[in-house]
Amino acid sequence: MAMEAKEQVATATAGHTNGAALNGYHDSPSAKPVREPLVLGNKTIHQITEDICGVAEQKATPKFWAALLASMLVAGAGIGALAYTIAVGIGVWGLNNTIGWGWDITNFVFWVGIGHAGTLISAVLFLFRQKWRTAINRSAEAMTIFAVINAAVFVLTHTGRPWLDYWLLPYPNQMKMWVNFRSPLEWDVFAVSTYFTISLLFWFTGLVPDLASLRNRAKSKIAKAGYTIFSLGWTGSTRSWHHYEFAYMIFAGLSTPLVLSVHSIVSFDFAVSILPGWHTTIFPPYFVAGAIFSGFAMVLTLMLVAREILDLHDYITLKHIDNMNKIILATGMIVGYAYAMEFFIAWYSGNPYERFVFINRATGDYAWSYWMMMTCNVFSPQFFWSAKLRRNVWFTFGLSIVVNIGMWFERFTIISTSLHHGYLPSSWHYYTPTWVEITIFVGTFGLFMTFFLLFAKYLPIIALGEIKSIMPGAQPSHHHHDDHGEHGDYYQSGHYVDNEDAVKKHN
């Protein structure tokens, strides 16, 4: 049986046809790429497996443990401040009768927006067959899950009695009370919970084949047992790949409407009110564009750090950075257009209260917040018109942080400036966060980084099956002898597995 498997491998590597260029390469090894390759270094399939699985298999470095410890300490401080809030009450926050929403809802909207890029990269770009997404989709999906967890911290705590948050769920009860389905706050419950569930299933489905690869390579009994449980008995057969690809397509189809619906529903928290500054129909597309804008910036921040620490320069290339910066530039211009339209509609409406809110944003007590938002979100992305700056790693890293600072200030500006000056001057008030709110917010970044570091260390940060599918020779009719590793590779249903695994399987 081992000889039969070896013959199958030999047959798979023997063909040589003039197929279409994949991953930017011509069929001839000596020809120049027709487009910039998405994987550098002329990697073989076996080398890709070694590079990506090696991150999880090697011992953690002192840098990793230092980063993890720092993240956990920051997360611990945030959890302590959160426990203090629950024990004493939200009176320890800086909220007042005029401004009932402050950093709590600002941070909720911020974190929900951060997660949007994962859905866009995983679902929408997958359906549009954008091959460059393969190096970043796994991390973006994980980032979505961690961001929604952070968002839930704020939305569940801001109710004041989080131990009664289960009342938000419609269930038969002895009090004969029912939730108000006409409230946009109730819509958030269904939107965010659906978003989290679909994102988690989508992420886990993509992980299954890679968990099986780690299972087959694991040397520790504990690691092997864990990977075996979560790989769900994956065999790598043609039937397994067929079902996997079908399920992945279904999840992509289910996730695509979420890109538009989730943040649209979050925007309804404000848009369905009658408060000047909030009551506007532009909010749903405006919020969606802003969410993609901030989400891609966060993906860039994390992936550039992972690129350096995990030495993934051959997989996260300047081409990926360039494409993501183009999306940031496009969505930044949409957000800037929305800012301008808000002012125009406020003037065109003839409503003096609406006009006052927007003039007050730019010139009032919170003008510093408004101009910080404009500088970070509208002016700074314009640097990406330069192809040279789009491919400058350090400049991109800095600007990605600037964009997320600006997007946080956007949410803060929308909430605070619309609330602090109401119809009655006697009720005007100013909002300043307390140390408790600041500590909780900073702590969520620690929690986010703790989850991301653990994910990057113990799970494949890049989707093995997808990155191999864009390599030269990924089609059955296109094989080069030197496209294969020292052990050779066995082709199955559009994906490669290591020859050693194939031989073991046939034995």
C-alpha positions, 0 to 999 in steps of 0.5 A: 500500500505504501508503494501505491501511495508513492506511485500516486504522488509520482503521478501527481508530480509528473504533469507539466502543462501550460496552465494559467498563472497562479499566485502571480507566476507564469508556467515557466520557472524562468519567466517573470511574474505577470503580477506581484506574487502573494507568497514570496521566497519560492516556497514549496508546499512542504515549506509552507506547512513547516513555516506556519505549523512551526509557530505553534510547535516551537517553544514560546520565546521570552518576547512572547511571554513578556508580551502575554504577561503585560497584556494579562496585567492590563486585562487584570486591571480592567477586570478589577475596575469592572468588578468595582463598577458592578459592586458599587454601581455605575455611579462611579462613572462620570455620567450625569442626568444630561449625558446618560451615555458616555464611554460605555456606549462609545466603547461598545460601538468602537469594538463592534466596528473593529470586528467588521473587517473580519467579516468583510475579509472572510465573507465578502472578499471570499465570495469575490474570489480575492486571493490576497485575503488568504494571508490575513483572513484567519487573523481577521476572523479571530479579531472579530470574535475577540472584539465582540467579546469586548463590546459585550463587556460594555453593553452588558455593564451599562445597564447598571444591573448586569445580573438582570441582563437575561431579562433582555432575552425573550423567554416565558416567565412567571412575571408575564413580562416581555421584551420591547421588540420595538426598541433598537436596544433589543435589536442589538441583542439579536444583531450582536449575538447572531454576529458573534455566533456566525463569526465563531462558527465561520472561524472554527470551520476554517480552522478544522483542516489546519487543526488536523495538520497540527494533530498529525504533527503533534508530539505532546500527548496533551496537544495531540489530544486537544487538536484531535478533539477540535479537528472533528475527525478530519481525514483530508479525503476528497469527501471531507474537502467537498463538505468543508468547501460547501459549508464554508460557502454557506457561512460566507453567504450567511455572513455577508448580510451581517457586514451591512446589517449589524452596524446598521442596527447599532446605528439605529440606537441613535438614528431612530431617536428624535434627538438633533444630531442623531435623527438622520438617515445617513447613519446606517451606511455611515456606520458601516463604512466607518466600521470597515475603516476602523476594522481594516486599520486594526487588522493592519496593526495586528498583522504588522506586529505578527509579521515582525514577531513571527517572521511572516514577511513572505506571507504578509507581503507589501502587496497585502499591505498596499491593498488594505491601505487602498481600502482604508483610503476608500472607506476614509473618503466615504466617512469624510463624505458622510461628515460633510453631508451631516453638516449640509443636511443640518443647514438644508433642513432649516432646523435651528436645533439641528444646525446648533448641534453641528456648529457646536461640535466644531466650535463648542466645548467638545471642538477638540474631539471633533477636530481630532476626529477630522484630522485622524479620519479624513486628513491623515488617510490622504497620505495613502494616495502615494504608492510609496507611503502605502508600502512603507511598513512603519508609516502604515503601522503608525497611520493604522493606529491614528485611524483607530484613535480617530474612529474612537473620537468619532463615536465619542463626538456623536454621543457626547456632543449630541447629549451635553447641550439639550433643548433647555440651557439649564440642563446643559452639562459636561462629561468627563470620564473617571479613572474607572471608565478609563481603566475598563477601556484600557483593560479591554485592549489587554484582554484583546491582546491576551486572546490574540497572542494565545491564538497566534501562538497555539493556532495557525495564524494563516490558513494553510489550505487557503494559502496553498491554494494560491500557489503555483501548481494548485490546479490538478493540471499544473504541477512543477517538480520543484513545487513540492517539498522534500517529502513530496505532496499529495493533491486532494480536491484543490488542496495539498497534504504532505506526502508522509500523511498520505502514505500513513493514510494509505497504509 
